[in-house]
Amino acid sequence: MSKGLVYYNNTLAGEILESKDGDFEFSYLKEYLENTESLPLSYSLPLQEKIFTSQYLNGFFDGLLPEGWILNLATEHWKFHPIRDRFKLLLKTCYDPIGAVSIHEEGSTTSEKDLNQIESKSTKKTRNPGRCLFCYEDLLKGEFHEKCSKLFFNSSEPPKIQLTEEVLRELSSLNIKDGLTIPGVQKKISLSLNENAKQSRLTLTHLSGNFILKPKGSIPHIPENEDLILKLARSYGLPTTESTLIYLDNDEFALLIKRFDRTKSGEKIHMEDFCQIFDQVTDRKYTGSYQKVAKTLREYCFNNAPSEQVLKLFELVIFSFIVGNSNLHLKNISVLHTDGPTLAPTYDLLSFEIFQEDFKERDNEQMALSINGKKNKLMREDFDILAKRLEIKEKVRDYVYKKFSSQLDSWDKIISKSFLSNRKKNSLNL
């Protein structure tokens, strides 16, 4: 019988297995429960001696699995069915997922291999797009201002990244083989930024790392879109993941993101999304309401400025509505565990509205989760009702509205300097 050893950071916390009856069972180890410093894996998995039993894989563990392109590579590599073999995929692909919880298949070993085994042999080109890839401001030479390179890479010399689509696929397959996967539909792989002694320069290598690389997918302009929307969010004051555009060898853009679930030294920080918190499988990530998320967030963060956490969520919802981000679903809202649970920085932010022209059928839903019982045809009064249900005072609510209104001119300037095509810029009507 296959069994998964469940670790919280480097501590063995429990075991998960598929019973003879076909149910899935998770139990905390007695030693873990007896340790007064032990923490539950999730809001949906409180510390208890009783075994958690379910007919389907628990929502927390299901949420560790990759989706989309990475899931397709994993099922192709392991010859597993993406639905029927969720437990087998959990054992094979979750050696180092997002957050601090990892799954080690009992009796298996995982080895880390160096990217240099498959690294592109092409010569790194230095391009000059005329604007800095990090701040979008004018640039006479190179791809980054020196100060911008220092801010993001902690070095005046940006790393030389030599990657092609072929290498990305090979690297992703290598990550999958070693159980190093990142949840989400978009193409993404985890990378580390290390000093290469032979070349005396920074290079990206295949290790469980502090960066996530997101190349373009089947939808055009994804990296340019996400980097811009993240910048707009940061300019408002929303906490977001740090990001920059980079070039791949084929002269196409990719998005490079700093992981906030890892410290600078590589230590893991626990994180869980609201599918996991609600014990819902990934397929139900569009089922729920922002009111329910806020209510649970308030309960979860009761010792950590809960009203402030709920207000941040309210601002994130309004921001998503303004920029046309109709994908703020349960897996894109998370809790980060540092000094207690708090709302995690925003990630996977895009304007899906500007992609509508690229599809034959238009998606009329403005939001991924319901507001006042609906997902489209939303009006100011719907957000007023949401604010009231979130126990946000009218004075504070109106200040938020006013602050967003005051941002529009500065946002227009950022959009005009972005790397989106002019057609997409014109589609982003704020």
C-alpha positions as a Markdown table, in Angstrom:
| # | Residue | x | y | z |
|---|---|---|---|---|
| 1 | Met | 0.0 | 0.0 | 0.0 |
| 2 | Ser | 1.5 | 3.3 | -1.1 |
| 3 | Lys | 1.9 | 5.9 | 1.7 |
| 4 | Gly | 3.0 | 9.5 | 1.7 |
| 5 | Leu | 5.1 | 11.0 | 4.5 |
| 6 | Val | 3.8 | 14.5 | 5.2 |
| 7 | Tyr | 6.4 | 17.0 | 6.3 |
| 8 | Tyr | 6.0 | 20.5 | 7.7 |
| 9 | Asn | 9.3 | 22.1 | 6.8 |
| 10 | Asn | 11.8 | 19.4 | 7.9 |
| 11 | Thr | 9.5 | 17.8 | 10.6 |
| 12 | Leu | 7.5 | 14.7 | 9.9 |
| 13 | Ala | 4.0 | 15.7 | 10.7 |
| 14 | Gly | 1.8 | 12.8 | 9.6 |
| 15 | Glu | 1.0 | 10.2 | 7.0 |
| 16 | Ile | -1.5 | 10.0 | 4.1 |
| 17 | Leu | -2.6 | 6.8 | 2.4 |
| 18 | Glu | -5.3 | 5.3 | 0.3 |
| 19 | Ser | -7.1 | 2.6 | 2.3 |
| 20 | Lys | -8.2 | -0.8 | 1.0 |
| 21 | Asp | -11.7 | 0.6 | 0.8 |
| 22 | Gly | -10.5 | 3.3 | -1.6 |
| 23 | Asp | -10.9 | 6.2 | 0.9 |
| 24 | Phe | -8.1 | 8.6 | 1.6 |
| 25 | Glu | -6.8 | 8.8 | 5.2 |
| 26 | Phe | -4.5 | 11.4 | 6.8 |
| 27 | Ser | -3.4 | 11.3 | 10.4 |
| 28 | Tyr | -1.0 | 13.4 | 12.5 |
| 29 | Leu | 1.8 | 11.5 | 14.2 |
| 30 | Lys | 1.6 | 11.1 | 17.9 |
| 31 | Glu | 5.0 | 12.7 | 18.3 |
| 32 | Tyr | 3.9 | 15.7 | 16.3 |
| 33 | Leu | 0.7 | 16.2 | 18.3 |
| 34 | Glu | 2.7 | 16.0 | 21.6 |
| 35 | Asn | 5.0 | 18.8 | 20.5 |
| 36 | Thr | 3.6 | 22.0 | 21.9 |
| 37 | Glu | 5.2 | 24.0 | 19.0 |
| 38 | Ser | 3.5 | 22.0 | 16.3 |
| 39 | Leu | 1.2 | 23.8 | 14.0 |
| 40 | Pro | -1.8 | 22.4 | 11.9 |
| 41 | Leu | -1.2 | 22.0 | 8.2 |
| 42 | Ser | -4.3 | 23.9 | 7.4 |
| 43 | Tyr | -7.4 | 25.5 | 8.8 |
| 44 | Ser | -9.2 | 22.5 | 7.4 |
| 45 | Leu | -6.9 | 20.0 | 9.1 |
| 46 | Pro | -6.8 | 21.0 | 12.8 |
| 47 | Leu | -4.5 | 19.1 | 15.2 |
| 48 | Gln | -6.3 | 16.0 | 16.4 |
| 49 | Glu | -5.7 | 12.3 | 17.0 |
| 50 | Lys | -8.7 | 11.3 | 15.0 |
| 51 | Ile | -7.9 | 10.2 | 11.4 |
| 52 | Phe | -9.2 | 12.5 | 8.6 |
| 53 | Thr | -11.1 | 10.3 | 6.2 |
| 54 | Ser | -12.7 | 11.3 | 2.9 |
| 55 | Gln | -13.8 | 9.6 | -0.3 |
| 56 | Tyr | -11.8 | 12.1 | -2.4 |
| 57 | Leu | -8.4 | 13.5 | -1.8 |
| 58 | Asn | -8.6 | 16.2 | 0.9 |
| 59 | Gly | -8.8 | 19.7 | -0.4 |
| 60 | Phe | -5.5 | 20.8 | 1.2 |
| 61 | Phe | -3.5 | 18.0 | -0.4 |
| 62 | Asp | -5.4 | 18.3 | -3.7 |
| 63 | Gly | -4.4 | 21.9 | -3.7 |
| 64 | Leu | -0.7 | 21.0 | -3.7 |
| 65 | Leu | -1.0 | 19.4 | -7.1 |
| 66 | Pro | 0.0 | 21.2 | -10.3 |
| 67 | Glu | -2.5 | 22.2 | -13.0 |
| 68 | Gly | -2.6 | 22.9 | -16.7 |
| 69 | Trp | 0.7 | 22.6 | -18.7 |
| 70 | Ile | 2.7 | 21.2 | -15.7 |
| 71 | Leu | -0.1 | 18.7 | -14.9 |
| 72 | Asn | -0.1 | 17.5 | -18.5 |
| 73 | Leu | 3.7 | 17.0 | -18.4 |
| 74 | Ala | 3.4 | 15.1 | -15.1 |
| 75 | Thr | 0.6 | 12.8 | -16.3 |
| 76 | Glu | 2.6 | 12.2 | -19.5 |
| 77 | His | 5.8 | 11.4 | -17.6 |
| 78 | Trp | 4.2 | 9.1 | -15.0 |
| 79 | Lys | 1.5 | 7.7 | -17.3 |
| 80 | Phe | -1.2 | 8.7 | -14.7 |
| 81 | His | -4.7 | 9.8 | -15.3 |
| 82 | Pro | -5.2 | 13.5 | -14.1 |
| 83 | Ile | -8.4 | 12.7 | -12.3 |
| 84 | Arg | -8.4 | 9.1 | -11.2 |
| 85 | Asp | -4.7 | 9.1 | -10.1 |
| 86 | Arg | -4.7 | 12.2 | -7.9 |
| 87 | Phe | -3.1 | 10.4 | -5.0 |
| 88 | Lys | -0.4 | 8.8 | -7.2 |
| 89 | Leu | 0.3 | 12.3 | -8.6 |
| 90 | Leu | 0.5 | 13.7 | -5.0 |
| 91 | Leu | 3.2 | 11.2 | -4.1 |
| 92 | Lys | 5.2 | 11.9 | -7.2 |
| 93 | Thr | 5.0 | 15.6 | -7.7 |
| 94 | Cys | 4.8 | 17.2 | -4.3 |
| 95 | Tyr | 8.3 | 16.8 | -2.9 |
| 96 | Asp | 8.7 | 20.6 | -2.9 |
| 97 | Pro | 5.5 | 22.4 | -3.8 |
| 98 | Ile | 4.4 | 25.9 | -2.7 |
| 99 | Gly | 4.5 | 26.6 | 1.0 |
| 100 | Ala | 6.1 | 24.6 | 3.8 |
| 101 | Val | 4.3 | 21.2 | 3.5 |
| 102 | Ser | 5.8 | 18.5 | 1.3 |
| 103 | Ile | 5.0 | 14.9 | 0.5 |
| 104 | His | 7.7 | 12.2 | 0.4 |
| 105 | Glu | 6.7 | 8.9 | -1.0 |
| 106 | Glu | 7.6 | 6.2 | 1.5 |
| 107 | Gly | 10.8 | 4.4 | 0.4 |
| 108 | Ser | 11.6 | 6.8 | -2.5 |
| 109 | Thr | 14.6 | 9.1 | -2.9 |
| 110 | Thr | 14.7 | 12.4 | -4.7 |
| 111 | Ser | 17.9 | 13.9 | -6.1 |
| 112 | Glu | 18.5 | 17.4 | -7.4 |
| 113 | Lys | 20.3 | 17.8 | -10.7 |
| 114 | Asp | 22.1 | 20.8 | -12.1 |
| 115 | Leu | 20.6 | 22.7 | -15.0 |
| 116 | Asn | 24.0 | 22.7 | -16.7 |
| 117 | Gln | 23.2 | 19.2 | -17.8 |
| 118 | Ile | 20.6 | 20.6 | -20.2 |
| 119 | Glu | 21.5 | 24.3 | -20.4 |
| 120 | Ser | 21.3 | 26.1 | -23.7 |
| 121 | Lys | 24.6 | 26.4 | -25.5 |
| 122 | Ser | 23.6 | 29.6 | -27.3 |
| 123 | Thr | 25.4 | 32.9 | -26.7 |
| 124 | Lys | 23.5 | 35.3 | -24.4 |
| 125 | Lys | 22.4 | 38.4 | -26.4 |
| 126 | Thr | 22.2 | 41.8 | -24.7 |
| 127 | Arg | 19.2 | 43.6 | -26.0 |
| 128 | Asn | 18.1 | 47.2 | -25.6 |
| 129 | Pro | 14.3 | 47.6 | -25.7 |
| 130 | Gly | 14.7 | 51.3 | -24.9 |
| 131 | Arg | 13.0 | 50.9 | -21.6 |
| 132 | Cys | 14.1 | 49.1 | -18.4 |
| 133 | Leu | 12.4 | 45.7 | -18.1 |
| 134 | Phe | 11.9 | 46.3 | -14.3 |
| 135 | Cys | 10.6 | 50.0 | -14.1 |
| 136 | Tyr | 9.6 | 50.7 | -17.7 |
| 137 | Glu | 11.6 | 54.0 | -17.7 |
| 138 | Asp | 13.8 | 55.1 | -20.6 |
| 139 | Leu | 17.1 | 53.2 | -20.9 |
| 140 | Leu | 19.9 | 53.9 | -23.3 |
| 141 | Lys | 21.8 | 50.7 | -23.0 |
| 142 | Gly | 21.1 | 47.1 | -21.8 |
| 143 | Glu | 17.9 | 45.7 | -20.3 |
| 144 | Phe | 18.0 | 47.0 | -16.7 |
| 145 | His | 19.1 | 50.2 | -14.9 |
| 146 | Glu | 21.8 | 49.4 | -12.5 |
| 147 | Lys | 19.7 | 50.5 | -9.6 |
| 148 | Cys | 16.8 | 48.3 | -10.8 |
| 149 | Ser | 19.1 | 45.3 | -11.2 |
| 150 | Lys | 20.2 | 45.8 | -7.6 |
| 151 | Leu | 16.7 | 46.1 | -6.3 |
| 152 | Phe | 15.5 | 42.9 | -7.9 |
| 153 | Phe | 18.6 | 40.7 | -8.3 |
| 154 | Asn | 20.6 | 42.2 | -5.5 |
| 155 | Ser | 23.4 | 42.8 | -8.0 |
| 156 | Ser | 24.3 | 45.6 | -10.4 |
| 157 | Glu | 24.8 | 43.0 | -13.1 |
| 158 | Pro | 21.6 | 41.1 | -13.9 |
| 159 | Pro | 21.9 | 37.3 | -14.3 |
| 160 | Lys | 22.5 | 35.8 | -17.8 |
| 161 | Ile | 19.6 | 33.6 | -18.4 |
| 162 | Gln | 19.9 | 31.3 | -21.4 |
| 163 | Leu | 16.7 | 29.4 | -21.8 |
| 164 | Thr | 14.7 | 28.2 | -24.8 |
| 165 | Glu | 11.3 | 26.6 | -25.0 |
| 166 | Glu | 13.0 | 23.2 | -25.4 |
| 167 | Val | 15.1 | 23.7 | -22.4 |
| 168 | Leu | 12.1 | 24.9 | -20.4 |
| 169 | Arg | 10.2 | 21.8 | -21.2 |
| 170 | Glu | 13.2 | 19.6 | -20.3 |
| 171 | Leu | 13.7 | 21.5 | -17.1 |
| 172 | Ser | 10.1 | 21.3 | -16.2 |
| 173 | Ser | 10.2 | 17.5 | -16.9 |
| 174 | Leu | 13.2 | 17.3 | -14.6 |
| 175 | Asn | 11.4 | 19.3 | -11.9 |
| 176 | Ile | 8.4 | 16.9 | -12.2 |
| 177 | Lys | 10.6 | 13.8 | -12.0 |
| 178 | Asp | 12.1 | 15.2 | -8.7 |
| 179 | Gly | 8.7 | 16.3 | -7.4 |
| 180 | Leu | 9.4 | 20.1 | -7.7 |
| 181 | Thr | 6.2 | 21.6 | -9.0 |
| 182 | Ile | 4.2 | 24.8 | -8.6 |
| 183 | Pro | 0.4 | 24.8 | -8.6 |
| 184 | Gly | -1.4 | 26.8 | -11.2 |
| 185 | Val | -2.6 | 26.6 | -14.8 |
| 186 | Gln | 0.1 | 28.8 | -16.4 |
| 187 | Lys | 3.5 | 27.5 | -17.4 |
| 188 | Lys | 5.8 | 28.0 | -14.5 |
| 189 | Ile | 8.9 | 26.5 | -13.0 |
| 190 | Ser | 10.9 | 27.1 | -9.8 |
| 191 | Leu | 14.4 | 28.4 | -10.2 |
| 192 | Ser | 17.3 | 29.4 | -7.9 |
| 193 | Leu | 19.7 | 32.3 | -8.4 |
| 194 | Asn | 23.2 | 31.1 | -7.5 |
| 195 | Glu | 26.8 | 32.3 | -7.9 |
| 196 | Asn | 28.6 | 30.4 | -10.6 |
| 197 | Ala | 32.3 | 30.2 | -9.5 |
| 198 | Lys | 33.6 | 29.2 | -12.9 |
| 199 | Gln | 32.0 | 32.1 | -14.7 |
| 200 | Ser | 31.9 | 34.6 | -11.8 |
| 201 | Arg | 28.4 | 35.6 | -12.6 |
| 202 | Leu | 24.9 | 35.0 | -11.5 |
| 203 | Thr | 23.0 | 32.2 | -13.3 |
| 204 | Leu | 19.7 | 30.5 | -12.9 |
| 205 | Thr | 20.0 | 26.8 | -12.0 |
| 206 | His | 17.7 | 23.9 | -11.4 |
| 207 | Leu | 17.2 | 23.7 | -7.7 |
| 208 | Ser | 14.3 | 24.3 | -5.4 |
| 209 | Gly | 14.6 | 28.0 | -5.6 |
| 210 | Asn | 13.5 | 31.5 | -4.7 |
| 211 | Phe | 12.2 | 32.4 | -8.1 |
| 212 | Ile | 9.3 | 31.4 | -10.4 |
| 213 | Leu | 9.8 | 31.7 | -14.1 |
| 214 | Lys | 6.6 | 32.1 | -16.2 |
| 215 | Pro | 7.1 | 32.0 | -20.0 |
| 216 | Lys | 4.3 | 32.9 | -22.4 |
| 217 | Gly | 1.6 | 30.3 | -22.9 |
| 218 | Ser | -1.1 | 29.8 | -25.6 |
| 219 | Ile | -2.6 | 33.2 | -24.8 |
| 220 | Pro | -0.5 | 36.1 | -26.1 |
| 221 | His | 1.2 | 38.7 | -24.0 |
| 222 | Ile | 0.7 | 36.9 | -20.7 |
| 223 | Pro | 4.1 | 38.0 | -19.1 |
| 224 | Glu | 3.7 | 41.6 | -20.2 |
| 225 | Asn | 0.1 | 41.6 | -19.0 |
| 226 | Glu | 0.8 | 40.1 | -15.5 |
| 227 | Asp | 3.9 | 42.3 | -14.9 |
| 228 | Leu | 1.9 | 45.4 | -15.7 |
| 229 | Ile | -1.1 | 44.5 | -13.5 |
| 230 | Leu | 1.2 | 43.7 | -10.6 |
| 231 | Lys | 2.9 | 47.1 | -11.0 |
| 232 | Leu | -0.5 | 48.8 | -11.0 |
| 233 | Ala | -1.4 | 46.9 | -7.8 |
| 234 | Arg | 1.9 | 47.9 | -6.2 |
| 235 | Ser | 1.5 | 51.6 | -7.1 |
| 236 | Tyr | -1.9 | 51.5 | -5.3 |
| 237 | Gly | -0.3 | 50.0 | -2.2 |
| 238 | Leu | -1.5 | 46.4 | -2.5 |
| 239 | Pro | 1.2 | 43.9 | -1.2 |
| 240 | Thr | 2.2 | 41.8 | -4.2 |
| 241 | Thr | 4.8 | 39.4 | -5.3 |
| 242 | Glu | 7.9 | 41.2 | -6.8 |
| 243 | Ser | 8.3 | 40.7 | -10.5 |
| 244 | Thr | 10.2 | 41.8 | -13.6 |
| 245 | Leu | 10.2 | 40.9 | -17.3 |
| 246 | Ile | 13.2 | 39.1 | -18.8 |
| 247 | Tyr | 14.1 | 37.9 | -22.3 |
| 248 | Leu | 14.4 | 34.3 | -23.2 |
| 249 | Asp | 16.7 | 33.2 | -26.0 |
| 250 | Asn | 14.0 | 33.4 | -28.6 |
| 251 | Asp | 13.6 | 37.2 | -27.9 |
| 252 | Glu | 10.2 | 36.5 | -26.2 |
| 253 | Phe | 9.3 | 37.9 | -22.8 |
| 254 | Ala | 9.0 | 35.8 | -19.6 |
| 255 | Leu | 8.0 | 36.9 | -16.2 |
| 256 | Leu | 10.4 | 36.3 | -13.3 |
| 257 | Ile | 8.8 | 36.4 | -9.8 |
| 258 | Lys | 10.4 | 36.3 | -6.4 |
| 259 | Arg | 8.8 | 33.6 | -4.2 |
| 260 | Phe | 7.4 | 35.0 | -1.0 |
| 261 | Asp | 6.9 | 31.5 | 0.4 |
| 262 | Arg | 10.7 | 31.2 | 0.7 |
| 263 | Thr | 13.2 | 33.3 | 2.8 |
| 264 | Lys | 16.4 | 34.6 | 1.3 |
| 265 | Ser | 18.2 | 31.7 | 2.8 |
| 266 | Gly | 15.8 | 29.3 | 1.2 |
| 267 | Glu | 13.7 | 28.3 | 4.3 |
| 268 | Lys | 10.1 | 27.5 | 3.6 |
| 269 | Ile | 7.2 | 29.6 | 4.8 |
| 270 | His | 3.9 | 27.9 | 5.1 |
| 271 | Met | 1.1 | 29.0 | 2.8 |
| 272 | Glu | -2.4 | 27.7 | 2.0 |
| 273 | Asp | -5.0 | 29.0 | -0.5 |
| 274 | Phe | -8.7 | 29.2 | 0.2 |
| 275 | Cys | -9.5 | 26.0 | -1.7 |
| 276 | Gln | -7.3 | 24.3 | 0.8 |
| 277 | Ile | -8.7 | 26.3 | 3.7 |
| 278 | Phe | -12.3 | 25.4 | 2.7 |
| 279 | Asp | -11.3 | 21.7 | 2.0 |
| 280 | Gln | -12.4 | 22.1 | -1.6 |
| 281 | Val | -10.7 | 20.3 | -4.5 |
| 282 | Thr | -9.1 | 22.5 | -7.2 |
| 283 | Asp | -12.0 | 21.9 | -9.6 |
| 284 | Arg | -14.2 | 23.9 | -7.2 |
| 285 | Lys | -12.0 | 27.0 | -7.1 |
| 286 | Tyr | -14.7 | 29.1 | -8.7 |
| 287 | Thr | -17.3 | 28.1 | -6.2 |
| 288 | Gly | -17.9 | 30.5 | -3.3 |
| 289 | Ser | -18.1 | 34.2 | -2.4 |
| 290 | Tyr | -15.7 | 36.9 | -1.3 |
| 291 | Gln | -17.9 | 37.4 | 1.7 |
| 292 | Lys | -17.3 | 33.8 | 2.8 |
| 293 | Val | -13.5 | 34.2 | 2.2 |
| 294 | Ala | -13.5 | 37.4 | 4.3 |
| 295 | Lys | -15.5 | 35.8 | 7.1 |
| 296 | Thr | -13.1 | 32.9 | 7.3 |
| 297 | Leu | -10.1 | 35.2 | 7.0 |
| 298 | Arg | -11.3 | 37.2 | 9.9 |
| 299 | Glu | -11.7 | 34.1 | 12.0 |
| 300 | Tyr | -8.3 | 32.7 | 10.9 |
| 301 | Cys | -6.5 | 36.0 | 11.6 |
| 302 | Phe | -8.3 | 36.8 | 14.8 |
| 303 | Asn | -4.9 | 37.5 | 16.6 |
| 304 | Asn | -3.4 | 39.3 | 13.6 |
| 305 | Ala | -5.3 | 42.6 | 12.9 |
| 306 | Pro | -8.3 | 40.7 | 11.3 |
| 307 | Ser | -10.1 | 43.9 | 10.2 |
| 308 | Glu | -6.9 | 45.1 | 8.4 |
| 309 | Gln | -6.7 | 41.7 | 6.6 |
| 310 | Val | -10.3 | 41.9 | 5.5 |
| 311 | Leu | -9.8 | 45.5 | 4.2 |
| 312 | Lys | -6.9 | 44.3 | 2.1 |
| 313 | Leu | -9.1 | 41.6 | 0.6 |
| 314 | Phe | -11.8 | 44.2 | -0.1 |
| 315 | Glu | -9.2 | 46.4 | -1.9 |
| 316 | Leu | -8.0 | 43.4 | -3.9 |
| 317 | Val | -11.5 | 42.6 | -5.0 |
| 318 | Ile | -12.1 | 46.2 | -6.2 |
| 319 | Phe | -8.7 | 46.3 | -7.9 |
| 320 | Ser | -9.5 | 43.1 | -9.8 |
| 321 | Phe | -12.9 | 44.5 | -10.9 |
| 322 | Ile | -11.3 | 47.7 | -12.2 |
| 323 | Val | -8.5 | 46.0 | -14.2 |
| 324 | Gly | -10.7 | 43.2 | -15.6 |
| 325 | Asn | -9.2 | 40.4 | -13.5 |
| 326 | Ser | -12.0 | 37.9 | -13.6 |
| 327 | Asn | -9.8 | 35.1 | -12.2 |
| 328 | Leu | -9.5 | 36.0 | -8.5 |
| 329 | His | -10.7 | 32.6 | -7.5 |
| 330 | Leu | -10.1 | 30.6 | -4.3 |
| 331 | Lys | -6.6 | 29.4 | -5.4 |
| 332 | Asn | -5.5 | 32.9 | -6.1 |
| 333 | Ile | -6.2 | 34.1 | -2.5 |
| 334 | Ser | -4.0 | 32.7 | 0.1 |
| 335 | Val | -2.9 | 32.9 | 3.8 |
| 336 | Leu | 0.8 | 33.2 | 4.6 |
| 337 | His | 2.1 | 31.9 | 7.9 |
| 338 | Thr | 4.9 | 34.1 | 9.3 |
| 339 | Asp | 4.0 | 35.4 | 12.8 |
| 340 | Gly | 0.6 | 33.9 | 12.6 |
| 341 | Pro | -1.8 | 33.7 | 9.5 |
| 342 | Thr | -2.1 | 36.8 | 7.4 |
| 343 | Leu | -3.4 | 37.5 | 3.9 |
| 344 | Ala | -0.6 | 36.6 | 1.5 |
| 345 | Pro | 0.8 | 39.1 | -1.1 |
| 346 | Thr | -1.2 | 39.1 | -4.3 |
| 347 | Tyr | -0.1 | 36.9 | -7.2 |
| 348 | Asp | -1.4 | 35.6 | -10.6 |
| 349 | Leu | -2.9 | 39.1 | -11.3 |
| 350 | Leu | -3.9 | 39.6 | -15.0 |
| 351 | Ser | -6.4 | 41.6 | -17.0 |
| 352 | Phe | -8.4 | 38.9 | -18.6 |
| 353 | Glu | -10.7 | 41.5 | -20.1 |
| 354 | Ile | -8.2 | 42.5 | -22.7 |
| 355 | Phe | -7.9 | 38.9 | -23.8 |
| 356 | Gln | -11.6 | 38.7 | -24.8 |
| 357 | Glu | -10.9 | 39.6 | -28.4 |
| 358 | Asp | -8.6 | 36.6 | -28.7 |
| 359 | Phe | -11.5 | 34.1 | -28.1 |
| 360 | Lys | -14.5 | 33.2 | -30.2 |
| 361 | Glu | -16.8 | 33.2 | -27.1 |
| 362 | Arg | -16.8 | 36.0 | -24.7 |
| 363 | Asp | -16.8 | 35.3 | -20.9 |
| 364 | Asn | -19.4 | 37.6 | -19.4 |
| 365 | Glu | -18.4 | 36.9 | -15.8 |
| 366 | Gln | -16.6 | 40.0 | -14.3 |
| 367 | Met | -15.5 | 38.2 | -11.1 |
| 368 | Ala | -14.5 | 34.6 | -10.3 |
| 369 | Leu | -16.4 | 34.5 | -7.0 |
| 370 | Ser | -19.8 | 36.0 | -6.3 |
| 371 | Ile | -20.5 | 39.5 | -4.9 |
| 372 | Asn | -24.0 | 40.0 | -3.5 |
| 373 | Gly | -25.0 | 36.8 | -5.2 |
| 374 | Lys | -23.7 | 37.5 | -8.7 |
| 375 | Lys | -20.6 | 37.5 | -10.8 |
| 376 | Asn | -21.5 | 40.0 | -13.6 |
| 377 | Lys | -23.5 | 43.2 | -14.1 |
| 378 | Leu | -21.9 | 44.5 | -11.0 |
| 379 | Met | -22.6 | 48.0 | -9.8 |
| 380 | Arg | -21.3 | 50.4 | -7.2 |
| 381 | Glu | -24.1 | 49.3 | -4.8 |
| 382 | Asp | -22.9 | 45.7 | -5.0 |
| 383 | Phe | -19.5 | 46.7 | -3.6 |
| 384 | Asp | -21.3 | 48.9 | -1.0 |
| 385 | Ile | -23.2 | 45.8 | 0.2 |
| 386 | Leu | -20.0 | 43.7 | 0.2 |
| 387 | Ala | -18.3 | 46.4 | 2.3 |
| 388 | Lys | -21.2 | 46.4 | 4.8 |
| 389 | Arg | -21.1 | 42.6 | 5.0 |
| 390 | Leu | -17.4 | 42.7 | 5.6 |
| 391 | Glu | -18.0 | 45.1 | 8.5 |
| 392 | Ile | -16.1 | 47.9 | 6.7 |
| 393 | Lys | -17.2 | 51.3 | 7.8 |
| 394 | Glu | -18.7 | 53.6 | 5.2 |
| 395 | Lys | -16.0 | 56.3 | 5.9 |
| 396 | Val | -13.3 | 53.7 | 5.2 |
| 397 | Arg | -15.1 | 52.3 | 2.2 |
| 398 | Asp | -15.5 | 55.7 | 0.6 |
| 399 | Tyr | -11.8 | 56.5 | 1.3 |
| 400 | Val | -10.9 | 53.3 | -0.7 |
| 401 | Tyr | -13.1 | 54.4 | -3.6 |
| 402 | Lys | -11.5 | 57.8 | -3.6 |
| 403 | Lys | -8.0 | 56.4 | -3.4 |
| 404 | Phe | -8.6 | 54.2 | -6.4 |
| 405 | Ser | -10.0 | 57.1 | -8.4 |
| 406 | Ser | -6.9 | 59.2 | -7.6 |
| 407 | Gln | -4.7 | 56.4 | -9.1 |
| 408 | Leu | -6.2 | 56.5 | -12.6 |
| 409 | Asp | -3.9 | 59.2 | -14.1 |
| 410 | Ser | -0.8 | 57.6 | -12.8 |
| 411 | Trp | -2.0 | 54.2 | -14.0 |
| 412 | Asp | -2.4 | 55.6 | -17.5 |
| 413 | Lys | 1.2 | 56.6 | -17.5 |
| 414 | Ile | 2.4 | 53.2 | -16.3 |
| 415 | Ile | 0.3 | 51.5 | -19.0 |
| 416 | Ser | 1.6 | 53.7 | -21.7 |
| 417 | Lys | 5.2 | 52.8 | -20.8 |
| 418 | Ser | 4.5 | 49.1 | -20.5 |
| 419 | Phe | 5.5 | 46.4 | -22.9 |
| 420 | Leu | 1.9 | 45.5 | -23.9 |
| 421 | Ser | 1.1 | 46.0 | -27.6 |
| 422 | Asn | -0.7 | 49.3 | -28.4 |
| 423 | Arg | -3.8 | 47.4 | -29.2 |
| 424 | Lys | -3.8 | 45.7 | -25.8 |
| 425 | Lys | -3.0 | 49.0 | -24.0 |
| 426 | Asn | -6.1 | 50.5 | -25.7 |
| 427 | Ser | -8.2 | 47.6 | -24.5 |
| 428 | Leu | -7.2 | 48.2 | -20.9 |
| 429 | Asn | -9.7 | 51.0 | -20.3 |
| 430 | Leu | -9.6 | 51.9 | -16.6 |
